[in-house]
Amino acid sequence: MRYTLMFTLFLLSGIASVKAQQDAMYSQYMFNMMGVNPAYAGSRGVLSATALYRRQWVGIDGAPETGTISFDMATRNKKIGLGIQAFNDRIGITRTTGFNATYAYRIRFSNEGSLAIGLQGGITNYKADLTKVDLIDGGDVSFSQNINALLPSFGAGIYYNSDRFYAGFSIPNLVKSYLRKDVIAYRSDVIAKKYMHFFFIAGYVFDINDDLKLKPSTLLKVVRGAPIQLDVNANLWIHDVLSVGLSYRTGDAVSGMLEVQVNDQFRIGYAYDHPISNLVKYNQGTHEIMLRYEFGWERGQVISPRYF
């Protein structure tokens, strides 16, 4: 199974365009929403630092491995949100490293809800070590040289939230970047490129009683050339300190999630994905850990809890 996941895509790129979901995925996206929607920046009202690490499909050599760290904050009048995010994503012989800077403008309503419009821009370094592939038949020109490309990115999103509800729509990257365009003997237009991804997110917090709250949420992902993917989640908050949850991702995995609000400022989360696709025969699941720390403008000003 060495590098099977990504090598297959590159082999196909020798005869056609690569069309698949290309952006990194997270089971705990509801705790890292700036990664899918730039309008989320500053929505928590304080300076917030979030780190997330995901190791996917343990046991398969070359399986996806993703790390990201982000900072976002609101200005004192809470109308402007600013953020920055750095990420590193490895799949087989490929590595994608980059950063995005984010700006969000928030419009507040009398019902304590707010609507934000967000923009983000950045740059990504995409590398593929094609010459390291062990070929059955040597001499394939598709693997004769590596790819090392700097790709610009520009995205936009809208995000509405109140204390109990949120919904948003975003396109994290509007730029259709070409990773590779070759001319070879049997085809004159061989293209590998990144396609636009469309995300819709929504969630709500229900009171069960004074000690229990239920937070269902969903994430819909759409990209050209790949099946529409839906994440459906439910998290149960106990005493606003401990959260346990379940998630289902269509055609991919079911997940268990655990989150602990250690104190007013520090939160830690863990998710385990059990695959339901044919890959279940070849791996031991996916592990993901999230850390978040929040800095109040003034000591004691951090509002707890925040559900999203």
C-alpha positions in Angstrom: 0.0 0.0 0.0 3.1 2.3 -0.2 1.9 5.7 -1.2 -1.1 4.1 -2.9 -3.6 6.8 -2.0 -1.8 9.7 -3.7 0.2 7.8 -6.4 -3.0 6.7 -8.0 -4.1 10.3 -8.5 -0.8 11.2 -10.1 -0.9 8.2 -12.4 -4.3 9.3 -13.5 -2.9 12.9 -14.0 -0.8 11.5 -16.9 -4.0 11.0 -18.9 -6.6 13.3 -17.5 -7.3 16.2 -15.1 -7.1 15.5 -11.4 -10.6 16.1 -10.0 -11.0 15.3 -6.3 -11.5 16.9 -2.9 -8.2 18.7 -2.4 -8.5 20.8 0.8 -7.6 19.2 4.1 -10.5 17.9 6.2 -11.1 18.1 10.0 -13.5 16.1 12.2 -13.4 19.0 14.7 -14.1 21.7 12.2 -16.7 23.1 14.6 -13.8 24.2 16.8 -11.6 25.4 14.0 -14.1 27.2 11.7 -11.7 29.8 10.5 -10.2 27.0 8.5 -13.3 26.7 6.4 -14.8 30.2 6.6 -12.8 33.5 6.9 -15.9 35.4 8.2 -15.5 33.5 11.4 -12.5 35.5 12.4 -13.1 37.5 15.6 -16.5 36.0 16.3 -15.5 34.9 19.8 -14.7 38.5 20.8 -11.2 37.8 22.2 -7.7 36.9 21.0 -7.9 33.1 20.4 -5.2 30.7 19.5 -6.1 27.3 18.0 -3.8 24.4 17.1 -4.9 21.2 15.4 -3.1 18.0 14.4 -4.7 15.2 12.4 -3.1 11.9 11.5 -5.4 10.1 9.0 -5.6 6.4 8.2 -3.0 5.1 10.6 -1.2 2.1 9.2 -1.1 3.2 5.6 2.2 4.5 4.4 1.9 8.0 2.9 -1.6 8.6 4.4 -2.7 12.3 5.0 -1.1 14.1 7.9 -2.2 17.7 8.7 -1.2 20.4 11.2 -2.5 23.9 11.5 -2.3 26.8 13.9 -4.4 30.0 13.8 -4.8 33.2 15.7 -7.9 35.5 15.4 -9.1 38.4 17.4 -11.8 41.1 17.4 -11.1 44.8 17.7 -12.4 46.5 20.8 -15.6 47.6 19.1 -16.2 44.0 18.0 -16.9 45.2 14.4 -13.6 44.0 12.9 -12.1 40.5 13.0 -8.5 39.8 12.1 -6.8 36.4 11.8 -3.9 34.5 10.5 -3.5 30.8 9.8 -0.6 28.6 8.9 -0.9 25.0 7.7 1.1 22.0 6.6 -0.5 19.1 4.8 1.3 15.9 3.7 -0.1 13.2 1.5 2.3 10.6 0.2 4.9 12.3 -1.9 3.2 15.7 -1.7 3.4 18.5 0.8 1.3 21.6 0.9 2.5 24.5 3.2 1.1 28.0 3.4 -0.6 30.7 5.3 -3.7 32.9 5.0 -4.4 36.4 6.5 -8.1 37.1 7.2 -10.3 40.2 7.6 -13.9 40.1 8.7 -16.4 43.0 9.0 -19.3 42.3 11.5 -22.7 43.9 11.4 -24.6 43.6 14.8 -28.4 43.2 15.0 -30.7 44.1 17.9 -31.4 40.4 18.6 -27.8 40.0 19.7 -26.9 38.2 16.5 -24.3 39.4 14.0 -23.6 38.9 10.3 -19.9 38.9 9.2 -18.4 39.2 5.7 -14.9 37.8 5.5 -12.0 37.9 3.1 -8.7 36.0 3.2 -5.6 35.9 1.1 -2.4 34.1 1.2 0.1 31.9 -0.5 0.7 28.1 -0.7 3.8 26.2 -1.6 2.9 22.9 -3.3 5.6 20.2 -3.7 5.4 16.8 -5.2 8.5 14.5 -5.3 7.5 12.6 -8.4 11.0 11.3 -9.1 10.9 9.3 -5.9 8.0 7.2 -7.1 8.9 3.5 -7.6 7.6 2.8 -11.1 6.7 -0.6 -12.4 7.7 0.5 -15.9 10.4 3.1 -16.0 10.7 6.1 -18.3 7.2 7.6 -17.7 7.6 11.3 -18.5 4.8 12.2 -16.1 7.3 11.3 -13.3 10.4 12.8 -14.8 10.5 16.0 -12.8 9.2 17.2 -9.4 6.6 19.9 -8.9 7.4 22.9 -6.7 4.9 25.7 -7.2 3.9 28.9 -5.3 0.2 29.3 -5.5 -1.8 32.5 -4.6 -5.1 32.1 -2.8 -8.0 34.4 -2.2 -11.3 33.4 -0.5 -14.5 34.8 0.9 -17.3 33.9 3.2 -20.4 35.0 5.2 -21.1 33.9 8.7 -24.1 34.6 11.0 -24.1 33.8 14.7 -25.9 34.4 17.9 -25.3 32.9 21.3 -27.2 29.7 20.2 -27.1 29.5 16.4 -24.6 29.9 13.6 -24.7 29.4 9.8 -22.2 30.3 7.1 -21.3 29.8 3.5 -17.7 30.1 2.1 -15.3 29.6 -0.8 -11.9 29.5 0.9 -10.1 29.8 -2.4 -11.5 31.5 -5.5 -8.3 31.2 -7.5 -8.1 28.2 -9.9 -4.4 27.4 -9.7 -2.6 25.1 -12.1 -0.3 22.7 -10.4 1.1 21.3 -13.7 0.4 21.6 -17.4 2.4 19.4 -19.7 2.7 18.5 -23.4 3.5 14.9 -24.0 3.4 12.6 -27.0 0.0 11.0 -26.5 -1.9 14.1 -25.2 -1.2 17.7 -25.7 -3.1 19.1 -22.6 -2.4 17.3 -19.4 -3.5 19.4 -16.4 -3.4 19.1 -12.6 -5.1 22.0 -10.9 -6.9 23.0 -7.7 -10.6 23.5 -7.9 -12.9 25.8 -5.9 -14.4 24.2 -2.8 -17.8 25.3 -1.4 -18.6 24.9 2.3 -21.9 25.4 4.2 -21.9 25.2 8.0 -24.7 25.4 10.6 -25.2 24.6 14.2 -27.5 25.2 17.2 -27.4 24.7 21.0 -30.4 23.3 22.7 -31.0 23.3 26.5 -31.9 19.8 27.8 -31.8 20.9 31.4 -29.6 23.1 33.6 -26.7 20.7 33.3 -27.0 19.3 29.8 -26.9 21.0 26.4 -27.1 19.4 23.0 -25.2 21.0 20.0 -26.0 19.5 16.6 -24.0 20.8 13.7 -23.4 20.1 10.0 -20.8 20.8 7.3 -21.6 20.4 3.6 -18.6 20.2 1.2 -18.9 20.5 -2.6 -16.1 20.4 -5.1 -16.1 19.7 -8.8 -15.3 16.1 -9.7 -15.9 14.6 -6.2 -19.1 13.4 -4.5 -20.9 15.9 -2.3 -19.8 15.2 1.3 -21.9 15.8 4.4 -20.8 15.8 8.0 -23.5 15.5 10.6 -22.5 15.9 14.3 -24.1 16.0 17.7 -22.2 17.1 20.9 -23.6 16.8 24.4 -22.2 19.4 26.8 -22.2 18.3 30.5 -22.0 21.1 33.1 -20.4 23.3 30.3 -17.1 21.5 31.1 -17.2 18.1 29.3 -18.5 17.5 25.8 -18.9 14.1 24.2 -20.0 13.7 20.6 -20.7 11.6 17.6 -20.2 12.4 13.9 -21.0 10.8 10.6 -19.3 11.7 7.3 -21.0 10.3 4.2 -19.1 7.6 2.5 -16.0 8.0 4.8 -16.2 7.6 8.5 -18.0 7.7 11.8 -16.3 9.7 14.6 -16.3 9.9 18.4 -15.3 13.2 20.0 -14.3 14.3 23.4 -13.8 17.9 24.6 -12.8 19.4 27.9 -13.0 23.0 29.0 -10.1 22.9 31.4 -10.7 26.5 32.6 -12.1 29.7 31.3 -9.3 30.1 28.7 -8.0 26.6 27.8 -9.8 23.9 25.9 -8.6 20.5 24.6 -10.4 18.2 22.2 -9.8 14.8 20.7 -11.5 12.9 17.8 -11.2 9.4 16.5 -12.5 8.5 13.1 -13.4 4.9 12.2 -13.5 4.4 8.4 -16.6 2.9 6.8 -15.2 2.9 3.3 -13.2 0.0 1.7 -10.1 1.4 3.4 -11.3 0.0 6.7 -9.4 -3.2 5.8 -6.0 -1.4 5.6 -5.9 1.1 8.5 -6.5 1.6 12.2 -8.5 4.8 12.0 -7.7 8.5 12.3 -6.6 10.5 15.3 -7.1 14.3 15.7 -6.3 16.6 18.6 -7.2 20.2 19.1 -5.9 22.8 21.6 -7.4 26.3 22.1 -6.3 29.1 24.4 -8.1 32.4 24.7 -6.6 35.7 25.9 -9.1 38.3 27.3 -8.6 42.0 26.7 -8.7 42.3 30.5 -8.2 39.8 33.2 -11.5 38.1 34.0 -13.2 39.3 30.8 -13.2 35.9 29.0 -16.9 34.8 28.7 -17.4 31.1 29.4 -18.7 28.9 27.9 -18.5 29.6 24.2 -20.1 26.8 22.1 -18.7 27.9 18.7 
